[in-house]
Each structure stands twice: as structure tokens, then as C-alpha cells.
Amino acid sequence: MTIASTTHSGTTAVTSVSPLLRENIDNIVLLTLNHPRTRNSLSEEMLAALRRELSEIAAERRAHAVVIAANGPAFSAGHDLKELIAHRADADGGRRYTRQIMESCSAMMLALLRLPQPVIAAVEATATAAGCQLVATCDLAVASTTARFATPGVHIGLFCSTPMVALSRNVARKHAMEMLLTGDVVEAEDAYRMGLVNRVVEPGMARDKALALARKIAAKPPAIVKLGKEAFYRQIETSIAEAYTYATEVMVQNMMADDAAEGIAAFIEKRPPKWGDA
């Protein structure tokens, strides 16, 4: 996406617009997908921009939560198919490039999960294929009644295998399988019922409500939120016995933390706690 501006000489200069915008709102980072022309597809450029921002945010002690929103008529339409098929003429038929994009996308999704700060998707419009995967990968999601979700690859002979990874870890198996096998569009209320999103709000309010939720989380002790997020994803992939063993160690570690001592003291003394830095 580009914008035109007029120089002092009267000629028109074309200025590139970033596919990803960043705004710092107190201790919350708002990332906005900003390539409406491609329906905010997860192109090579968009994936690189997301990975750069996530890497920077991970090291920022002031950032306590992240909201991902989007400009334009879609949250994200997934991978840029035109970008992928442009490499059909490569010697290997585009195999290397396709693998590169899928690995880059997977790395970005994993970076979201491993980010110390909780990430909230604010979805106003359609999120399909890898765009739906992005919503499922975020820790939380707020959707407006105008939001729609789908994994429609099956319609064009391209099963949504990588979106399946996040989707199947967020909704029940039969719901995930139905979405993957039919490619049908899921309305916001059904996405809420299935567990894909946390809440459904009025049109135009997803970003504001997501920021409100982020503020609530950002008010909690950042070090403990970081510990809890990591523990959540580590235990959920283990057996229940292993999960309890691991969670016990996390609780012991947590109990020894300064924030826990402060929080318990504040509770007993009936005063607001004073949290330390992350």
C-alpha cells in the first residue's frame, strides 16, 4: 500500500506505508495490520514486520500487554496466494519458497505464544485461513458482531494444515474438523460458543474493548503474568500427572517471588499492592 504526496517542485512522490503500525498506549502496545489492499494478508513483508515487532516487544519491560487489530475490510485473509504462486516458475516449482513462508509464519506464531506479554486479538471483520490461525494463536480475542472466521483452503484444494495447529488447540475437535473440512464461515457468536474468541461486542468496539481488557491485565504484576503465561502453555501439552508436577514447581517459584510477598501482605493489610517491574 502506498500514498502519494506533492513535493515543493510540484512533482508527485510515492511514499511507502508500513504494513504494520505500532502505537504505545501507556504500558500497552497496539499493533495494527495495515495493508487493506491485500486484505492484510500475511505476506512475506507482513510476517517479517510482525516478527521484528514481537522481538522488540519481548525485551521491553514497560510493555505489559499487546493488542493486535487491523485496518480495512478484513482482519486478515491469510497467506498471500499471489505471492506464493508467483514462484511456480522456480526450478523447484516454488517448493523452497513455500516452505520458507510457512516456516516464517510458524516462527511468528510461536513468537506470539512465547512472548512474555499476553496478546489480545481485536477482530472487526473477516479472519480466514492463516488470519484465523493468528486469532487462535493470540492468548485472548475480542470480536465484534461483524467478525467472521473460516479455514476455507479446502475450497481451492489447499487444506489449512498450519491453521489447523492453532485452531485444534483452541476449540473442540469436532468444531475444528467441521471448519477445516467444510471451509464454512463461522459467525462471531458461534466463534464465541466454540471458544475461539472470549467475547463478542458491538460493531466498531473490538479495539476499544480489547484495549480495556489489556489495561485490566496490564495492572497485574508483569513478572507473575509472564510466569503464568509460560506455565499455561508448557503444562497444557503434557500429561495431567506431568502438568501437576510442573505446576507445583511453578507455584513454589511464584510463592518465593517479591510480588507474591507484596500481594499477600497487601491483601492481609487491606491496601492496594505495589508491584515491582517485570
Backbone as CSV, one residue per row, in Angstrom:
resi,resn,N_x,N_y,N_z,CA_x,CA_y,CA_z,C_x,C_y,C_z
1,MET,0.850,-1.188,0.000,0.000,0.000,0.000,0.881,1.233,0.000
2,THR,0.568,2.245,-0.843,1.357,3.462,-0.907,0.458,4.677,-0.833
3,ILE,1.053,5.810,-0.486,0.329,7.069,-0.525,1.144,8.046,-1.348
4,ALA,0.471,9.002,-1.997,1.150,9.986,-2.836,1.194,11.323,-2.118
5,SER,2.301,12.042,-2.282,2.423,13.373,-1.710,3.080,14.288,-2.729
6,THR,2.817,15.574,-2.649,3.353,16.537,-3.605,4.589,17.201,-3.026
7,THR,5.685,17.208,-3.797,6.928,17.837,-3.350,6.881,19.330,-3.648
8,HIS,7.904,20.072,-3.182,7.965,21.517,-3.408,8.081,21.841,-4.892
9,SER,8.640,20.929,-5.662,8.794,21.167,-7.090,7.521,20.881,-7.874
10,GLY,6.509,20.381,-7.178,5.248,20.107,-7.847,5.112,18.694,-8.360
11,THR,6.187,17.909,-8.263,6.109,16.518,-8.703,5.483,15.670,-7.616
12,THR,5.002,14.517,-7.995,4.356,13.623,-7.037,5.323,12.552,-6.588
13,ALA,5.504,12.433,-5.301,6.383,11.412,-4.740,5.534,10.322,-4.128
14,VAL,5.962,9.084,-4.274,5.238,7.962,-3.715,5.955,7.481,-2.461
15,THR,5.246,7.446,-1.384,5.827,7.057,-0.098,5.229,5.749,0.362
16,SER,6.051,4.814,0.736,5.552,3.526,1.200,4.936,3.676,2.583
17,VAL,3.896,2.916,2.817,3.244,2.876,4.117,3.535,1.520,4.732
18,SER,3.913,1.509,5.987,4.246,0.258,6.649,3.039,-0.671,6.685
19,PRO,3.257,-1.975,6.457,2.141,-2.926,6.546,1.705,-3.166,7.985
20,LEU,2.513,-2.685,8.938,2.212,-2.887,10.348,2.485,-1.601,11.112
21,LEU,1.452,-1.096,11.789,1.595,0.127,12.571,1.736,-0.221,14.045
22,ARG,2.494,0.610,14.761,2.653,0.410,16.201,2.308,1.695,16.942
23,GLU,1.559,1.546,18.026,1.236,2.664,18.898,1.406,2.204,20.343
24,ASN,2.107,3.011,21.131,2.265,2.722,22.555,1.209,3.508,23.327
25,ILE,0.352,2.801,24.027,-0.703,3.427,24.825,-0.431,3.079,26.281
26,ASP,0.223,3.997,26.976,0.690,3.721,28.334,1.575,2.471,28.301
27,ASN,1.197,1.418,29.031,2.028,0.209,29.030,1.456,-0.900,28.143
28,ILE,0.672,-0.496,27.143,0.096,-1.437,26.180,0.621,-1.110,24.791
29,VAL,0.965,-2.124,24.023,1.387,-1.943,22.631,0.222,-2.334,21.725
30,LEU,-0.167,-1.409,20.847,-1.205,-1.683,19.852,-0.540,-1.871,18.502
31,LEU,-0.639,-3.081,17.951,-0.140,-3.370,16.607,-1.343,-3.440,15.670
32,THR,-1.257,-2.743,14.537,-2.370,-2.718,13.596,-1.916,-3.196,12.227
33,LEU,-2.504,-4.285,11.752,-2.238,-4.755,10.393,-2.760,-3.688,9.437
34,ASN,-1.906,-3.248,8.518,-2.227,-2.031,7.763,-1.977,-2.205,6.265
35,HIS,-2.530,-3.267,5.703,-2.399,-3.477,4.253,-3.757,-3.894,3.694
36,PRO,-4.738,-2.971,3.742,-6.100,-3.310,3.311,-6.185,-3.806,1.870
37,ARG,-5.277,-3.318,1.007,-5.339,-3.697,-0.409,-5.226,-5.203,-0.601
38,THR,-4.468,-5.865,0.265,-4.343,-7.330,0.190,-5.130,-7.997,1.310
39,ARG,-6.082,-7.250,1.878,-6.892,-7.756,2.990,-5.999,-8.221,4.146
40,ASN,-4.941,-7.428,4.354,-3.994,-7.699,5.446,-3.448,-9.122,5.410
41,SER,-3.118,-9.575,4.215,-2.577,-10.930,4.082,-1.247,-11.035,4.824
42,LEU,-0.956,-12.245,5.267,0.308,-12.491,5.963,1.390,-12.757,4.920
43,SER,1.719,-11.703,4.214,2.740,-11.758,3.175,4.120,-11.890,3.792
44,GLU,5.111,-12.052,2.962,6.486,-12.131,3.448,6.840,-10.858,4.223
45,GLU,6.420,-9.708,3.698,6.700,-8.432,4.340,5.963,-8.305,5.676
46,MET,4.691,-8.712,5.699,3.911,-8.611,6.932,4.469,-9.529,8.011
47,LEU,4.821,-10.743,7.640,5.382,-11.686,8.605,6.689,-11.157,9.184
48,ALA,7.531,-10.588,8.321,8.804,-10.038,8.794,8.573,-8.878,9.752
49,ALA,7.588,-8.032,9.434,7.289,-6.888,10.296,6.764,-7.354,11.650
50,LEU,5.904,-8.346,11.655,5.382,-8.877,12.915,6.497,-9.485,13.760
51,ARG,7.358,-10.240,13.134,8.445,-10.882,13.884,9.390,-9.833,14.470
52,ARG,9.673,-8.767,13.721,10.541,-7.701,14.240,9.913,-7.036,15.463
53,GLU,8.631,-6.693,15.342,7.964,-6.010,16.451,7.876,-6.910,17.689
54,LEU,7.534,-8.170,17.488,7.420,-9.086,18.623,8.756,-9.268,19.322
55,SER,9.824,-9.320,18.542,11.162,-9.456,19.122,11.496,-8.238,19.980
56,GLU,11.135,-7.049,19.500,11.398,-5.831,20.252,10.531,-5.761,21.512
57,ILE,9.248,-6.094,21.366,8.318,-6.009,22.500,8.750,-6.961,23.622
58,ALA,9.232,-8.138,23.247,9.630,-9.138,24.246,10.678,-8.596,25.209
59,ALA,11.502,-7.672,24.730,12.588,-7.136,25.557,12.207,-5.848,26.272
60,GLU,10.989,-5.367,26.063,10.577,-4.087,26.638,9.881,-4.287,27.984
61,ARG,10.500,-3.820,29.033,9.939,-4.003,30.376,8.684,-3.160,30.584
62,ARG,8.582,-2.063,29.855,7.418,-1.186,30.028,6.160,-1.765,29.374
63,ALA,6.326,-2.624,28.381,5.176,-3.201,27.678,4.608,-4.360,28.488
64,HIS,3.363,-4.224,28.932,2.739,-5.241,29.772,1.689,-6.070,29.048
65,ALA,1.207,-5.596,27.896,0.211,-6.343,27.126,0.233,-5.841,25.690
66,VAL,-0.266,-6.665,24.776,-0.273,-6.338,23.347,-1.668,-6.565,22.784
67,VAL,-2.115,-5.637,21.939,-3.365,-5.807,21.199,-3.037,-5.809,19.714
68,ILE,-3.575,-6.771,18.979,-3.405,-6.818,17.523,-4.748,-6.527,16.872
69,ALA,-4.811,-5.444,16.104,-6.026,-5.038,15.400,-5.706,-4.952,13.905
70,ALA,-6.641,-4.433,13.123,-6.429,-4.353,11.680,-7.228,-3.210,11.082
71,ASN,-6.677,-2.595,10.039,-7.386,-1.595,9.256,-7.958,-2.246,7.995
72,GLY,-9.068,-1.720,7.521,-9.612,-2.204,6.260,-10.738,-3.206,6.395
73,PRO,-11.134,-3.831,5.282,-12.325,-4.688,5.245,-12.124,-6.101,5.760
74,ALA,-10.909,-6.443,6.164,-10.636,-7.785,6.693,-9.608,-7.692,7.805
75,PHE,-9.747,-8.564,8.799,-8.691,-8.661,9.818,-7.444,-9.211,9.152
76,SER,-7.570,-10.372,8.534,-6.505,-10.931,7.706,-7.050,-12.082,6.886
77,ALA,-6.701,-12.071,5.602,-7.147,-13.126,4.695,-6.172,-14.293,4.635
78,GLY,-5.167,-14.287,5.496,-4.212,-15.396,5.499,-3.052,-15.137,4.560
79,HIS,-2.450,-16.193,4.073,-1.276,-16.046,3.206,-1.638,-15.374,1.884
80,ASP,-0.665,-14.674,1.325,-0.834,-14.016,0.031,-0.626,-15.059,-1.066
81,LEU,-1.733,-15.565,-1.615,-1.638,-16.640,-2.605,-0.939,-16.176,-3.879
82,LYS,-1.131,-14.910,-4.256,-0.452,-14.398,-5.451,1.057,-14.418,-5.256
83,GLU,1.494,-14.120,-4.064,2.913,-14.144,-3.740,3.454,-15.569,-3.840
84,LEU,2.665,-16.529,-3.391,3.099,-17.926,-3.420,3.146,-18.484,-4.837
85,ILE,2.077,-18.233,-5.614,2.051,-18.826,-6.967,3.013,-18.129,-7.918
86,ALA,3.492,-16.944,-7.552,4.477,-16.256,-8.387,5.760,-17.055,-8.487
87,HIS,5.957,-18.001,-7.563,7.174,-18.817,-7.555,6.958,-20.179,-8.204
88,ARG,5.820,-20.362,-8.850,5.584,-21.615,-9.576,6.628,-21.825,-10.664
89,ALA,7.134,-20.726,-11.198,8.114,-20.814,-12.292,9.524,-21.122,-11.804
90,ASP,9.721,-21.164,-10.500,11.042,-21.508,-9.972,11.415,-22.925,-10.385
91,ALA,12.703,-23.226,-10.344,13.175,-24.545,-10.771,12.514,-25.683,-10.003
92,ASP,12.207,-25.428,-8.728,11.584,-26.469,-7.899,10.068,-26.327,-7.813
93,GLY,9.493,-25.486,-8.680,8.047,-25.293,-8.691,7.529,-24.445,-7.544
94,GLY,8.431,-23.823,-6.800,8.043,-22.967,-5.679,8.101,-23.667,-4.328
95,ARG,8.602,-24.910,-4.310,8.649,-25.667,-3.057,9.478,-24.956,-1.991
96,ARG,10.675,-24.472,-2.347,11.558,-23.835,-1.361,10.913,-22.572,-0.807
97,TYR,10.325,-21.764,-1.699,9.725,-20.511,-1.241,8.508,-20.777,-0.361
98,THR,7.692,-21.746,-0.742,6.521,-22.088,0.061,6.944,-22.537,1.456
99,ARG,7.971,-23.381,1.515,8.478,-23.826,2.814,8.987,-22.634,3.632
100,GLN,9.686,-21.713,2.977,10.219,-20.536,3.654,9.099,-19.716,4.286
101,ILE,8.015,-19.495,3.535,6.896,-18.699,4.040,6.202,-19.428,5.188
102,MET,5.961,-20.727,5.040,5.285,-21.481,6.095,6.132,-21.542,7.364
103,GLU,7.439,-21.688,7.209,8.317,-21.702,8.378,8.370,-20.332,9.041
104,SER,8.372,-19.288,8.227,8.364,-17.934,8.769,7.075,-17.664,9.537
105,CYS,5.957,-18.110,8.987,4.665,-17.933,9.646,4.619,-18.722,10.955
106,SER,5.091,-19.951,10.924,5.102,-20.775,12.134,5.982,-20.143,13.208
107,ALA,7.124,-19.601,12.801,8.025,-18.943,13.753,7.358,-17.722,14.375
108,MET,6.593,-16.976,13.566,5.902,-15.805,14.094,4.824,-16.213,15.093
109,MET,4.076,-17.282,14.766,3.035,-17.759,15.683,3.653,-18.237,17.001
110,LEU,4.770,-18.931,16.915,5.447,-19.387,18.127,5.975,-18.209,18.941
111,ALA,6.428,-17.165,18.247,6.902,-15.966,18.944,5.760,-15.315,19.723
112,LEU,4.559,-15.360,19.170,3.386,-14.843,19.882,3.148,-15.630,21.169
113,LEU,3.203,-16.950,21.051,2.977,-17.790,22.225,4.060,-17.593,23.275
114,ARG,5.288,-17.389,22.824,6.415,-17.268,23.749,6.620,-15.841,24.244
115,LEU,5.897,-14.892,23.703,6.019,-13.511,24.146,5.674,-13.424,25.629
116,PRO,6.481,-12.743,26.433,6.175,-12.649,27.868,4.829,-11.972,28.143
117,GLN,4.449,-11.039,27.273,3.212,-10.291,27.477,2.022,-11.014,26.831
118,PRO,0.858,-10.970,27.471,-0.357,-11.512,26.858,-0.723,-10.721,25.596
119,VAL,-1.254,-11.412,24.603,-1.622,-10.797,23.328,-3.116,-10.987,23.099
120,ILE,-3.800,-9.899,22.744,-5.249,-9.929,22.523,-5.541,-9.529,21.085
121,ALA,-6.279,-10.346,20.367,-6.719,-10.001,19.011,-8.000,-9.182,19.107
122,ALA,-8.073,-8.106,18.329,-9.278,-7.285,18.239,-9.799,-7.416,16.815
123,VAL,-10.873,-8.174,16.640,-11.319,-8.581,15.303,-12.642,-7.920,14.957
124,GLU,-12.616,-7.070,13.931,-13.833,-6.397,13.472,-14.405,-7.034,12.209
125,ALA,-13.573,-7.728,11.459,-14.011,-8.234,10.158,-13.570,-9.689,9.977
126,THR,-13.386,-10.092,8.747,-13.119,-11.485,8.429,-11.683,-11.893,8.746
127,ALA,-11.553,-13.057,9.357,-10.246,-13.659,9.621,-10.274,-15.064,9.047
128,THR,-9.560,-15.280,7.959,-9.620,-16.574,7.286,-8.242,-17.199,7.156
129,ALA,-8.231,-18.542,7.075,-7.003,-19.315,6.877,-5.959,-18.905,7.925
130,ALA,-4.775,-18.453,7.492,-3.740,-18.073,8.458,-4.152,-16.853,9.276
131,GLY,-5.129,-16.077,8.782,-5.677,-14.988,9.585,-6.465,-15.517,10.761
132,CYS,-7.213,-16.596,10.541,-7.917,-17.281,11.623,-6.900,-17.923,12.569
133,GLN,-5.836,-18.450,12.011,-4.744,-19.011,12.809,-4.152,-17.955,13.734
134,LEU,-3.994,-16.735,13.236,-3.449,-15.647,14.044,-4.354,-15.354,15.235
135,VAL,-5.662,-15.321,14.997,-6.612,-15.082,16.089,-6.527,-16.210,17.116
136,ALA,-6.491,-17.453,16.627,-6.432,-18.608,17.520,-5.131,-18.632,18.324
137,THR,-4.064,-18.109,17.754,-2.765,-18.120,18.429,-2.677,-17.069,19.518
138,CYS,-3.371,-15.946,19.335,-3.368,-14.916,20.376,-3.922,-15.505,21.671
139,ASP,-3.454,-15.016,22.791,-3.879,-15.555,24.088,-5.358,-15.319,24.334
140,LEU,-5.859,-14.182,23.880,-7.261,-13.818,24.041,-7.749,-13.180,22.747
141,ALA,-9.063,-13.124,22.558,-9.611,-12.496,21.358,-10.946,-11.843,21.665
142,VAL,-11.100,-10.619,21.176,-12.361,-9.886,21.259,-12.849,-9.676,19.830
143,ALA,-14.083,-10.059,19.555,-14.625,-9.944,18.201,-15.902,-9.122,18.211
144,SER,-16.091,-8.321,17.185,-17.354,-7.613,17.046,-18.348,-8.539,16.348
145,THR,-19.603,-8.160,16.364,-20.634,-8.983,15.721,-20.446,-9.052,14.209
146,THR,-19.611,-8.180,13.666,-19.348,-8.193,12.221,-18.186,-9.104,11.851
147,ALA,-17.522,-9.690,12.830,-16.378,-10.565,12.562,-16.839,-11.920,12.025
148,ARG,-16.039,-12.509,11.174,-16.306,-13.833,10.616,-15.001,-14.617,10.620
149,PHE,-15.102,-15.929,10.745,-13.921,-16.780,10.827,-14.089,-17.988,9.910
150,ALA,-12.999,-18.406,9.271,-13.073,-19.580,8.395,-11.685,-20.108,8.096
151,THR,-11.630,-21.407,7.815,-10.416,-22.037,7.277,-10.824,-22.630,5.924
152,PRO,-10.907,-21.795,4.894,-11.546,-22.167,3.626,-10.639,-22.802,2.583
153,GLY,-9.420,-23.176,2.976,-8.487,-23.722,1.994,-9.026,-24.892,1.208
154,VAL,-9.866,-25.704,1.847,-10.397,-26.890,1.186,-11.167,-26.535,-0.081
155,HIS,-11.701,-25.318,-0.156,-12.441,-24.887,-1.345,-11.550,-24.799,-2.581
156,ILE,-10.255,-24.548,-2.367,-9.348,-24.367,-3.504,-8.279,-25.456,-3.544
157,GLY,-8.558,-26.573,-2.883,-7.622,-27.696,-2.916,-6.400,-27.504,-2.056
158,LEU,-6.519,-26.684,-1.004,-5.374,-26.379,-0.147,-5.813,-26.478,1.302
159,PHE,-5.749,-27.665,1.881,-6.208,-27.885,3.256,-5.425,-26.996,4.216
160,CYS,-6.122,-26.363,5.129,-5.493,-25.411,6.061,-4.743,-26.150,7.173
161,SER,-3.637,-26.760,6.813,-2.904,-27.608,7.756,-2.211,-26.821,8.862
162,THR,-1.553,-25.715,8.518,-0.891,-24.941,9.575,-1.910,-24.172,10.433
163,PRO,-2.957,-23.573,9.864,-4.000,-23.003,10.724,-4.626,-24.048,11.647
164,MET,-4.671,-25.293,11.190,-5.229,-26.386,11.983,-4.521,-26.532,13.329
165,VAL,-3.216,-26.260,13.374,-2.449,-26.436,14.609,-2.993,-25.547,15.716
166,ALA,-3.179,-24.270,15.408,-3.710,-23.342,16.425,-5.188,-23.584,16.667
167,LEU,-5.946,-23.808,15.593,-7.395,-23.981,15.728,-7.732,-25.178,16.604
168,SER,-7.050,-26.305,16.371,-7.352,-27.533,17.108,-6.927,-27.469,18.567
169,ARG,-6.130,-26.481,18.912,-5.729,-26.293,20.305,-6.581,-25.243,21.018
170,ASN,-7.574,-24.708,20.304,-8.441,-23.690,20.888,-9.902,-24.094,20.969
171,VAL,-10.347,-24.931,20.037,-11.749,-25.349,20.026,-11.820,-26.863,20.076
172,ALA,-12.997,-27.384,20.369,-13.170,-28.839,20.432,-12.878,-29.479,19.076
173,ARG,-12.452,-30.721,19.088,-12.019,-31.397,17.873,-13.078,-31.387,16.777
174,LYS,-14.310,-31.665,17.141,-15.353,-31.759,16.117,-15.657,-30.396,15.507
175,HIS,-15.564,-29.334,16.309,-15.733,-27.991,15.757,-14.588,-27.671,14.798
176,ALA,-13.358,-27.995,15.218,-12.199,-27.739,14.366,-12.299,-28.527,13.065
177,MET,-12.652,-29.785,13.160,-12.760,-30.618,11.962,-13.837,-30.112,11.010
178,GLU,-14.946,-29.656,11.556,-16.005,-29.135,10.685,-15.536,-27.894,9.939
179,MET,-14.863,-26.999,10.643,-14.342,-25.800,9.984,-13.334,-26.161,8.894
180,LEU,-12.455,-27.104,9.198,-11.400,-27.485,8.250,-11.940,-28.258,7.049
181,LEU,-12.916,-29.132,7.288,-13.422,-29.991,6.215,-14.449,-29.298,5.319
182,THR,-15.195,-28.350,5.886,-16.229,-27.670,5.082,-15.768,-26.323,4.556
183,GLY,-14.864,-25.664,5.277,-14.455,-24.318,4.900,-15.526,-23.281,5.167
184,ASP,-16.583,-23.673,5.874,-17.706,-22.765,6.109,-17.302,-21.582,6.994
185,VAL,-17.996,-20.469,6.780,-17.785,-19.270,7.588,-18.496,-19.426,8.936
186,VAL,-17.805,-19.060,9.995,-18.355,-19.116,11.351,-18.638,-17.692,11.814
187,GLU,-19.855,-17.432,12.225,-20.228,-16.110,12.731,-19.598,-15.879,14.114
188,ALA,-19.525,-14.607,14.501,-18.867,-14.242,15.762,-19.481,-14.947,16.967
189,GLU,-20.802,-15.008,17.022,-21.460,-15.649,18.166,-21.122,-17.134,18.244
190,ASP,-21.034,-17.786,17.088,-20.661,-19.204,17.076,-19.194,-19.371,17.453
191,ALA,-18.353,-18.427,17.041,-16.941,-18.471,17.423,-16.793,-18.348,18.931
192,TYR,-17.639,-17.537,19.542,-17.652,-17.408,20.999,-18.104,-18.719,21.649
193,ARG,-19.157,-19.293,21.111,-19.680,-20.549,21.665,-18.634,-21.659,21.561
194,MET,-17.856,-21.654,20.487,-16.844,-22.683,20.265,-15.580,-22.454,21.085
195,GLY,-15.401,-21.238,21.602,-14.204,-20.933,22.377,-13.082,-20.306,21.581
196,LEU,-13.361,-19.904,20.340,-12.333,-19.273,19.515,-12.095,-17.828,19.942
197,VAL,-13.136,-17.164,20.452,-12.995,-15.803,20.956,-13.550,-15.735,22.373
198,ASN,-13.095,-14.734,23.123,-13.504,-14.600,24.528,-14.810,-13.850,24.719
199,ARG,-15.044,-12.875,23.836,-16.264,-12.097,23.954,-16.624,-11.464,22.626
200,VAL,-17.908,-11.164,22.465,-18.426,-10.530,21.257,-19.009,-9.184,21.650
201,VAL,-18.651,-8.147,20.893,-19.052,-6.785,21.237,-19.732,-6.117,20.038
202,GLU,-20.240,-4.935,20.261,-20.918,-4.190,19.197,-19.946,-3.809,18.085
203,PRO,-20.444,-3.655,16.856,-19.574,-3.265,15.738,-18.785,-1.994,16.042
204,GLY,-17.530,-1.999,15.663,-16.673,-0.846,15.876,-16.065,-0.748,17.258
205,MET,-16.359,-1.712,18.135,-15.909,-1.630,19.517,-14.832,-2.654,19.876
206,ALA,-14.450,-3.503,18.944,-13.499,-4.575,19.274,-12.165,-4.030,19.773
207,ARG,-11.652,-3.012,19.099,-10.358,-2.462,19.509,-10.441,-1.845,20.904
208,ASP,-11.470,-1.040,21.153,-11.618,-0.388,22.455,-11.793,-1.414,23.577
209,LYS,-12.600,-2.438,23.320,-12.840,-3.459,24.346,-11.583,-4.296,24.581
210,ALA,-10.840,-4.552,23.513,-9.580,-5.290,23.666,-8.579,-4.478,24.469
211,LEU,-8.536,-3.179,24.228,-7.637,-2.316,24.998,-8.056,-2.259,26.462
212,ALA,-9.368,-2.243,26.710,-9.851,-2.245,28.096,-9.438,-3.532,28.803
213,LEU,-9.540,-4.646,28.101,-9.115,-5.922,28.662,-7.611,-5.925,28.893
214,ALA,-6.864,-5.352,27.946,-5.404,-5.265,28.085,-5.027,-4.421,29.301
215,ARG,-5.759,-3.329,29.534,-5.470,-2.484,30.696,-5.688,-3.251,32.001
216,LYS,-6.731,-4.058,32.031,-7.010,-4.843,33.233,-5.855,-5.814,33.510
217,ILE,-5.363,-6.461,32.454,-4.255,-7.404,32.602,-2.963,-6.674,32.935
218,ALA,-2.751,-5.515,32.288,-1.513,-4.755,32.487,-1.393,-4.224,33.910
219,ALA,-2.499,-4.143,34.621,-2.474,-3.673,36.009,-1.982,-4.744,36.968
220,LYS,-1.888,-5.985,36.502,-1.403,-7.086,37.335,0.129,-7.095,37.334
221,PRO,0.769,-7.777,38.277,2.241,-7.792,38.312,2.815,-8.448,37.056
222,PRO,3.571,-7.710,36.249,4.047,-8.229,34.970,4.904,-9.488,35.079
223,ALA,5.732,-9.569,36.114,6.586,-10.752,36.268,5.742,-12.007,36.501
224,ILE,4.657,-11.851,37.248,3.809,-13.000,37.550,2.954,-13.375,36.336
225,VAL,2.514,-12.371,35.588,1.771,-12.649,34.351,2.666,-13.403,33.367
226,LYS,3.915,-12.966,33.256,4.880,-13.645,32.380,5.070,-15.098,32.812
227,LEU,5.266,-15.302,34.107,5.442,-16.660,34.635,4.204,-17.510,34.341
228,GLY,3.028,-16.934,34.548,1.790,-17.674,34.359,1.521,-18.031,32.915
229,LYS,1.803,-17.098,31.998,1.579,-17.389,30.578,2.480,-18.534,30.115
230,GLU,3.742,-18.463,30.484,4.671,-19.539,30.099,4.229,-20.871,30.677
231,ALA,3.818,-20.862,31.928,3.394,-22.095,32.589,2.144,-22.681,31.924
232,PHE,1.224,-21.815,31.535,-0.010,-22.279,30.899,0.294,-23.110,29.664
233,TYR,1.128,-22.574,28.777,1.398,-23.277,27.513,2.297,-24.497,27.704
234,ARG,3.173,-24.460,28.700,4.029,-25.628,28.941,3.234,-26.801,29.501
235,GLN,2.343,-26.534,30.459,1.623,-27.640,31.099,0.545,-28.239,30.205
236,ILE,-0.010,-27.434,29.318,-1.165,-27.901,28.558,-0.804,-28.975,27.538
237,GLU,0.469,-29.057,27.188,0.916,-30.061,26.211,1.470,-31.317,26.875
238,THR,1.345,-31.435,28.202,1.870,-32.605,28.912,0.725,-33.441,29.474
239,SER,1.070,-34.596,30.012,0.057,-35.415,30.684,-0.375,-34.711,31.960
240,ILE,-1.507,-35.114,32.523,-2.007,-34.435,33.720,-1.069,-34.619,34.909
241,ALA,-0.454,-35.784,35.004,0.496,-36.013,36.100,1.715,-35.112,35.948
242,GLU,2.248,-35.042,34.725,3.402,-34.169,34.464,3.032,-32.707,34.676
243,ALA,1.797,-32.351,34.302,1.342,-30.974,34.468,1.308,-30.585,35.935
244,TYR,0.820,-31.475,36.792,0.772,-31.173,38.219,2.173,-31.063,38.817
245,THR,3.082,-31.934,38.383,4.459,-31.862,38.873,5.084,-30.526,38.491
246,TYR,4.902,-30.141,37.230,5.458,-28.879,36.739,4.801,-27.696,37.446
247,ALA,3.455,-27.711,37.537,2.721,-26.599,38.151,3.087,-26.430,39.623
248,THR,3.388,-27.530,40.298,3.808,-27.455,41.697,5.108,-26.661,41.813
249,GLU,6.060,-26.950,40.912,7.329,-26.224,40.930,7.128,-24.750,40.620
250,VAL,6.209,-24.463,39.692,5.915,-23.074,39.359,5.321,-22.350,40.562
251,MET,4.422,-23.023,41.290,3.811,-22.411,42.468,4.848,-22.112,43.547
252,VAL,5.795,-23.025,43.725,6.861,-22.803,44.709,7.694,-21.585,44.295
253,GLN,8.071,-21.554,43.012,8.837,-20.419,42.494,8.053,-19.118,42.667
254,ASN,6.773,-19.156,42.349,5.903,-17.986,42.452,5.802,-17.507,43.900
255,MET,5.662,-18.450,44.822,5.493,-18.098,46.228,6.720,-17.385,46.784
256,MET,7.894,-17.676,46.199,9.121,-17.042,46.656,9.332,-15.659,46.045
257,ALA,8.510,-15.283,45.082,8.687,-14.015,44.375,8.310,-12.826,45.251
258,ASP,8.973,-11.702,45.019,8.682,-10.477,45.765,7.238,-10.024,45.552
259,ASP,6.736,-10.169,44.339,5.360,-9.742,44.057,4.345,-10.549,44.857
260,ALA,4.634,-11.823,45.064,3.727,-12.650,45.861,3.736,-12.191,47.318
261,ALA,4.932,-11.907,47.834,5.035,-11.418,49.209,4.276,-10.099,49.365
262,GLU,4.440,-9.206,48.379,3.754,-7.916,48.422,2.247,-8.090,48.277
263,GLY,1.831,-8.929,47.351,0.406,-9.137,47.120,-0.306,-9.724,48.328
264,ILE,0.320,-10.700,48.968,-0.279,-11.334,50.164,-0.331,-10.339,51.321
265,ALA,0.754,-9.572,51.467,0.780,-8.575,52.542,-0.294,-7.512,52.318
266,ALA,-0.431,-7.071,51.081,-1.438,-6.057,50.767,-2.847,-6.585,51.020
267,PHE,-3.068,-7.859,50.691,-4.385,-8.479,50.918,-4.704,-8.525,52.415
268,ILE,-3.724,-8.951,53.204,-3.930,-9.060,54.662,-4.124,-7.671,55.281
269,GLU,-3.341,-6.698,54.766,-3.406,-5.343,55.323,-4.502,-4.485,54.700
270,LYS,-5.242,-5.082,53.747,-6.357,-4.388,53.086,-5.924,-3.062,52.452
271,ARG,-4.885,-3.159,51.617,-4.375,-1.987,50.891,-4.040,-2.391,49.460
272,PRO,-3.942,-1.440,48.551,-3.543,-1.768,47.175,-2.095,-2.241,47.131
273,PRO,-1.781,-3.268,46.349,-0.392,-3.729,46.262,0.452,-2.799,45.403
274,LYS,1.754,-2.807,45.646,2.694,-2.042,44.845,3.616,-3.038,44.134
275,TRP,3.327,-3.270,42.870,4.059,-4.292,42.123,5.421,-3.800,41.687
276,GLY,6.362,-4.734,41.575,7.672,-4.425,41.055,7.674,-4.438,39.542
277,ASP,8.817,-4.130,38.925,8.945,-4.194,37.477,9.040,-5.640,37.033
278,ALA,8.816,-5.842,35.715,8.889,-7.203,35.171,10.314,-7.725,35.260
